[in-house]
Amino acid sequence: MRVLPRDAFNDANLLKCIGALWIALEGKPGVEWEYEGEAFDIQQDESDGSTFVANVTLYIYDEPVNLTRPLNSRDPYPLYAIGHDEELRVFTDTGQLTEGFKKWL
């Protein structure tokens, strides 16, 4: 069950992170996005409550990377990447790519 205003803020934060990542990765070799331009399909994982955009997929060297935001995180950029048999935080609190995520690139 989605609840206002909490989930509106959580979804806005998720979209902010996706947009910041798109800009940060623009022009990087081996990086591709799959997105058809339709409305963002934000969904919630039933097991842990994290949210993700179901119709936006990031590929790093042809491997899909799942991008998730933990439920009710208070961090300014709480985006995590799951792929390559790892889960990594994408951004620092100041919005810079983490060293671990940069290694994937």
Secondary structure by P-SEA (a helix, b strand, c coil): ccccaaaaaaaaaaaaaaaaaaaaacccccbbbbbccccccccccccccccccccbbbbcccbbbbbbbcccccccccccccccccccccccccccccaaaaaac
